[in-house]
Amino acid sequence: MALALPTLIPFADVDPALVEELLDLAFGPDRHERTAYVIRGDADYLPMLSFAALDEDDYLVGTIQAFPVALTDPEGRAHPLIMVGPVAVMPGRQDQGYGRALMAAQASALDPQAPLPQMLIGDASYYGRFGFVEAPRGWTCPGPWKPERLLIRGANPAVLPAKGMLGPWKG
């Protein structure tokens, strides 16, 4: 199957009702109960790192968002991170390159002079191609999660603590 050539636009330019519909279709209507939603809390998404993908007919087929979060170490120090996701592509349009285009757009929008580490909850088999690796097993999340699905990416993830709890950035 040929890869799509999506039109990428700022996430803020999309009707929020269309985004909610896409996210419900991609993740189910109970998605607000997932651990990722608890980690980011009520934080607003980061506009410069959040995009939408339109197909050849200008229909919304995918979105990617980023949120400020933190890893709080055992001493109570908060280490800022960027939470990638949700990354959503319309069922029936997956495996056509939309997700890859959204991930590339977000990665290219990161400031190379101040690259905060990124984290997400997802499949290593997919996100590994974008440089994500399994997070230290000492990291924990509020709510149910599988350690092998907690992934990080960064220029030097070794500077992050080996132990800590992920949660909203309160800085």
C-alpha positions in Angstrom: 0.0 0.0 0.0 1.3 3.4 -0.9 2.0 5.9 1.9 -0.3 8.9 2.1 1.0 12.4 1.7 -1.0 14.2 4.4 -1.5 17.9 4.8 -0.3 18.7 8.3 -1.8 21.7 10.1 -1.6 23.1 13.6 -3.8 21.1 16.0 -5.4 24.3 17.2 -6.9 24.8 13.7 -9.1 21.7 14.0 -12.7 21.7 15.3 -12.4 20.2 18.8 -15.6 18.1 18.2 -13.9 16.4 15.3 -10.9 15.7 17.4 -13.1 14.1 20.1 -14.8 12.0 17.5 -11.4 10.8 16.1 -10.1 10.0 19.6 -13.2 8.1 20.5 -12.9 6.0 17.3 -9.2 5.4 17.8 -9.2 4.6 21.5 -12.8 4.1 22.6 -15.2 6.3 24.6 -13.6 5.2 27.9 -10.2 6.7 26.9 -10.4 9.4 29.7 -9.9 6.6 32.2 -6.6 5.6 30.8 -3.4 6.1 32.8 -2.0 8.6 30.2 -4.9 11.0 31.0 -4.0 10.8 34.7 -0.3 11.5 34.0 -1.0 14.7 32.1 -3.8 15.8 34.4 -5.6 18.9 33.3 -2.6 20.4 31.5 -3.2 22.2 28.2 -1.5 20.6 25.2 1.7 22.3 23.8 0.5 24.0 20.6 3.9 24.1 18.9 4.2 20.3 19.2 0.6 19.3 18.4 -0.5 18.7 14.8 -3.4 17.3 12.8 -3.3 15.3 9.5 -5.8 15.9 6.7 -6.2 13.4 3.8 -6.4 14.3 0.1 -10.0 15.5 0.6 -9.1 17.6 3.6 -10.8 15.3 6.1 -9.2 14.9 9.6 -7.5 11.5 9.7 -5.0 11.9 12.5 -3.7 14.0 15.4 -0.7 14.1 17.7 -0.6 16.1 20.8 2.1 16.8 23.4 1.7 17.7 27.1 4.0 19.0 29.8 4.5 16.3 32.5 7.1 15.6 35.1 9.0 12.7 36.7 9.1 13.3 40.5 12.1 11.5 42.0 12.1 10.0 45.5 13.5 13.3 46.9 10.5 15.2 45.6 12.3 17.0 42.7 10.3 17.3 39.5 12.1 16.6 36.2 10.2 18.0 33.2 9.3 15.9 30.3 7.1 16.1 27.2 4.4 13.5 27.0 3.8 12.5 23.4 0.2 11.5 22.7 -2.3 10.7 22.1 -1.2 9.8 18.6 -4.4 8.9 16.8 -5.2 7.8 13.2 -8.6 7.1 12.0 -9.4 3.4 11.9 -9.3 2.3 8.2 -6.6 4.9 7.5 -3.9 3.3 9.7 -0.7 1.9 8.0 -0.9 4.6 5.4 1.8 6.9 6.8 -0.3 9.4 8.7 1.2 8.4 12.1 4.7 8.5 10.8 4.1 11.9 9.3 2.7 13.2 12.6 5.6 11.8 14.6 8.1 13.3 12.2 6.4 16.7 12.4 6.5 16.7 16.1 10.1 15.6 16.3 11.2 18.3 13.9 9.4 20.9 15.9 11.4 20.2 19.0 14.0 22.9 19.8 17.4 21.2 19.3 19.0 23.8 21.7 16.7 22.7 24.6 15.5 19.2 23.8 13.4 18.0 26.7 13.1 14.2 27.0 9.9 12.8 25.7 7.9 9.9 27.1 4.8 8.0 26.0 2.8 4.9 26.7 2.7 2.7 23.6 4.1 -0.2 21.6 7.8 -0.4 21.4 7.6 -2.2 18.1 6.0 0.9 16.6 7.6 3.8 18.5 11.1 2.2 18.5 11.5 3.4 14.9 11.2 7.0 16.2 14.0 6.5 18.8 11.8 5.5 21.8 13.2 2.9 24.2 11.8 1.3 27.4 11.9 3.7 30.4 13.7 2.6 33.5 11.8 0.0 35.4 12.0 2.2 38.5 9.6 4.7 36.9 6.0 4.4 38.0 2.6 5.7 36.8 -0.6 6.5 38.6 -3.0 3.8 37.5 -2.6 0.6 35.6 0.2 0.3 33.1 2.7 -2.2 31.7 6.4 -1.3 32.2 7.3 -2.5 28.7 4.9 0.1 27.2 6.4 3.1 29.1 8.8 4.5 26.6 11.3 7.5 26.5 13.3 9.3 23.9 15.9 12.0 24.4 19.5 13.0 23.6 20.7 11.7 27.0 18.0 9.9 29.0 20.6 8.7 31.5 20.5 12.2 33.1 17.0 11.3 34.3 16.5 9.6 37.7 16.2 5.8 37.7 13.2 6.0 40.0 10.2 8.3 40.1 6.5 8.9 39.6 5.1 10.4 36.4 2.4 13.0 36.8 1.3 16.4 35.7 3.9 19.2 35.5 3.2 21.7 38.3 5.9 24.2 37.4 
